[in-house]
Each structure stands twice: as structure tokens, then as C-alpha cells.
Amino acid sequence: MKEEMQVTNQRYRLGYHLMPKSGWINDPNGFSYFKGYYHMFYQYYPYAAEWGPMHWGHARSKDMIHWETLPTALVPGDMESGCFSGSAIEHDGKLWLIYTGHHYFEPNDNESFYENQNLAYSEDGVHFTKYEGNPVLRVPADNTKHFRDPKVWKEGDTFYMVLGSQGEDELGRALLFVSKDLINWERVSILSKAKNLKEEGYMWECPDFFHLDGQDVLLMSPQGLEADGDRFRNLNQTGYIMGQLGEDKVLSRGEFVEIDNGHDFYATQTMLTPDGRRVMVAWMNAWDSDMHEKQDGWAGALTIPRELHIKDDHIYQQPVNEMEALRTAKLIAGVMETGHEYELPRTAELNLAFEAADGELFTITDGEHNLTIGADTEGGRLVIQRNTKDGERAAQVADFANLKLQIFVDKTSAEIFVNEGERTFTERIYWDAPLTIEMGSSCQAVVYKLEEETNKY
């Protein structure tokens, strides 16, 4: 029997983000609410700090912030080489998981595979049984082998599934299916598809479809985008298209918009909370990220939960209100002066307001690893810079006259919310010493120290 990985060094471990006890984590899966708990599943490999045959890790929480890790929910069976991404839904008193079974024709040929959709269920939300009639959905005739990542929801007495796919033209697309029982599925439409390879990719991973503030939104992670200035700097990126769902169940859509402009953000999943909020999480890494924690027996984490709203035909993201409970002390309340340095705890929330922001605003550093934020007012861009390879990211920002930044620092990460969520940047930065913030411009500031440990294993 294989032995699970052990963490050998705590230097890069996060404080208040969901991460594995050890081993590898990527896409969030099955974000749901069942029997009084929020449940989060995730792509997981317990036996190495590398991507491997995918399991479903599992944690639960009362508040989406403090997580208790539970037994692994799904393990690849004899006929599966991996339990790939999917979703979860309550039905008939059970929590149902809908996941992609990934199968290799040849053990050592990663390109020789097929994919289908499967079910597992639980009455207690902890122990899961795979449905004996799997698979419940096989690849359609007009599709390539790329056919994965089901997201299921219910409207009235009908279940809907949006599924990532690649058509015969080798362009990414999202397919829409319906069912009355989660078992028998009928295809309804090609919900939407890529306009071309360069701008929208050859495969749409991790699709998610929902109605928000009068708009229909399709979130997805296209593979194969090409670099285009400040857009699509990662090999794989995540974004959305927005419009209205027609009677033909096809999305009348606008342009693809990148939802986070940082280096380390991929594979979103949302849920509708019991009180009606649309909340999103993502993998706080990307496939081309430097993941220095691998050498310590673990790799990857998930973002903090973010509530979504639409304003001016653009998705705004804000940290869920539950994040305020992490505040343990108010460290600064007043002006942070140009040219001054201030000590920062390694778990902190910064609320900064700049008047007429221009040029370099500040740098957060441990003396070696830097995160610098600046305002390029001539270009209308907020620019962040890490002193790593391909270190710059930028995004268009509407207002520099009263620039507001909310930044969550967590030991080796930073999540930056610009102008109340108009833009976000998500970054892994491998700080390993005490932090300071060096001010290039003065601002009004409120800085909190945050709780340092929210995971229970």
C-alpha cells in the first residue's frame, strides 16, 4: 500500500487558505451545502507533491473559512485512471457527486484516453459510494476525446448539466444537458463555443453556468489561448462570457473577459449559498506556476471565497463577509506616508485608499521577494510586478482619482481586490521572512492582523 506524502517543512504553508494536509491539490470540485456544512472537494493526489492519478479530496466548513479535512471522497477504481473534476448537488436526502472518469487506452500514453461522466452518492456527506450504473453519460459522436468537468444544478424539477468539450472542429465549447433523475441525460444544445483558437482556445475546462443580476454567465477555463499584451499571459486562463440564454438554449453572448489578472488563478467553481449569494473559488495556482512548496511535500491551495455581482456589464468580486471574522487586531488606522516602511504580519488584510494614484504605490517585501503595485495612469492600467520570470501583470482600471485596494496577504500569497472588486490579481509569492511594506505614495490605510491557522486535519 502506498504511503501518503508528509510535509517536511512548514516555511511556505498558508494560514487561512484551504490546502491539502500533504500531496497535490488543483481544481476545486463539488462546492456545495449539505446538512449544515459547506463542502469543498478538490482534485487531489496524496502520494506525491505532483499531479498524479486524480482523487477527490474533501473538506467541510460552517463558514467557508475554517475547514475540517475529511476522508478522501473518491479514489480511482479498476476501470478509472483518474476521477477528474465535477460538481455536487443534494437530491433525495443524499449528496451526489458528478465527476469525469478519465481512462487511458495505453498506460504510458497520456494522449490516448477517453472520458465519461459518473455519479457517486452519500447519505452522511462523508462516505461516498460510486453508482453501480456508471457511466451515466458517454462522449457524443460529434465530439473529440475532450469531454469533462460537469457542473450540475436544478431548476424546478429538472437537473441541468454544463460540460466542457471540444467539437470536431477542435474548438472549445460548452454542452448543455438535462435530466429528471441525474441518471438519464439528454443533450439540449451547444450552449456556446469558441470563436477561434487564438482568442478562446481548443478546450473549455471547468465550465459553470448561472444567472446573476439579470445576466446569464458562462465561466470557463479555455486551454490554448495565445498571449495578447496584458490579456491571456498564462498558458491557461479563466474568464467568462455574458449574455442571455435564448429559447433554443444557446447563449447570445459578448466577448470573453479574463476574470482574474494575476499569475495564479485557474479552474473556478461557484455555488449559490443558502442565503442567495453567488460565491466563487478557484485553484490558487496555474499549470505554469513555480510551486516551490513541492520540495516540502505539498503543492497548491484554493483562493478565498469571493461573492460575485455584475455592475456595468462586468463581474465584480468581493471577499465574502465571513472573512471579517479572521481579523484578530487592528494594526494601522490612518495615513501611511510616502517613503516610510511599515512592518506587516504574514497574515494580514490591507485596506488602502490613494488620491490621484500615479507611479509606484508600494512594495511588499521580505528583503528578497517583492510584490510591487503601481499606477500607469497614462495607459489606464494598474500594474503589479513580482521579481520572478514573467513577473508583470496589468489590467485596465476605470478610476485612479480614488483608487481603493483591499489586499489579503497569507504567508506565501496575495489576493488583490481593486476598486471594490472591479479587478482582481491572485499571486503566490514565496516570502519566507518577516514582511515590510515600503510606501512609494501616501494613502489612507486600515491594516488588520488575520488568524494564522484555519485548517483542521
C-alpha positions, 0 to 999 in steps of 0.5 A: 500500500502506498504511503501518503506524502508528509510535509517536511517543512512548514516555511511556505504553508498558508494560514487561512487558505484551504490546502491539502494536509500533504500531496497535490491539490488543483481544481476545486470540485463539488462546492456545495451545502449539505446538512449544515456544512459547506463542502469543498472537494478538490482534485487531489493526489496524496502520494506525491507533491505532483499531479498524479492519478486524480482523487477527490479530496474533501473538506467541510466548513460552517463558514467557508473559512475554517475547514475540517479535512475529511476522508478522501471522497473518491479514489480511482477504481479498476476501470478509472485512471483518474476521477477528474473534476465535477460538481455536487448537488443534494437530491433525495436526502443524499449528496451526489457527486458528478465527476469525469472518469478519465481512462487511458487506452495505453498506460504510458500514453497520456494522449490516448484516453477517453472520458465519461461522466459518473455519479457517486452518492452519500447519505452522511456527506462523508462516505461516498459510494460510486453508482453501480450504473456508471457511466451515466453519460458517454462522449457524443459522436460529434465530439473529440476525446475532450469531454469533462468537468460537469457542473450540475444544478436544478431548476424546478424539477429538472437537473441541468448539466454544463460540460466542457468539450471540444467539437470536431472542429477542435474548438472549445465549447460548452454542452448543455444537458438535462435530466429528471433523475441525474441518471438519464441525460439528454443533450439540449444544445451547444450552449456556446463555443469558441470563436477561434483558437487564438482568442478562446482556445481548443478546450473549455475546462471547468465550465459553470453556468448561472444567472446573476443580476439579470445576466446569464454567465458562462465561466470557463477555463479555455486551454490554448489561448495565445498571449495578447499584451496584458490579456491571456499571459498564462498558458491557461486562463479563466474568464467568462462570457455574458449574455442571455440564454435564448429559447433554443438554449444557446447563449447570445453572448459578448466577448470573453473577459479574463476574470482574474489578472494575476499569475495564479488563478485557474479552474473556478467553481461557484455555488449559490449559498443558502442565503442567495449569494453567488460565491466563487473559488478557484485553484490558487495556482496555474499549470505554469506556476513555480510551486516551490512548496513541492520540495516540502511535500505539498503543492497548491491551495484554493483562493478565498471565497469571493461573492460575485455581482455584475455592475456595468456589464462586468463581474465584480468580486468581493471577499465574502463577509465571513472573512471579517471574522479572521481579523484578530487586531487592528494594526494601522488606522490612518495615513501611511506616508510616502517613503516610510516602511511599515512592518506587516504580519504574514497574515494580514488584510490591507485596506488602502485608499490613494488620491490621484494614484500615479507611479509606484504605490508600494512594495511588499517585501521580505528583503528578497521577494517583492510584490510591487503595485503601481499606477500607469495612469497614462495607459489606464492600467494598474500594474503589479510586478513580482521579481520572478520570470514573467513577473508583470501583470496589468489590467485596465482600471476605470478610476485612479482619482480614488483608487481603493485596494483591499489586499489579503496577504497569507504567508506565501500569497496575495489576493488583490481586490481593486476598486471594490472588486472591479479587478482582481490579481491572485499571486503566490509569492514565496516570502519566507521572512518577516514582511515590510511594506515600503510606501512609494505614495501616501494613502489612507490605510486600515491594516488588520492582523488575520488568524494564522491557522484555519485548517483542521486535519 
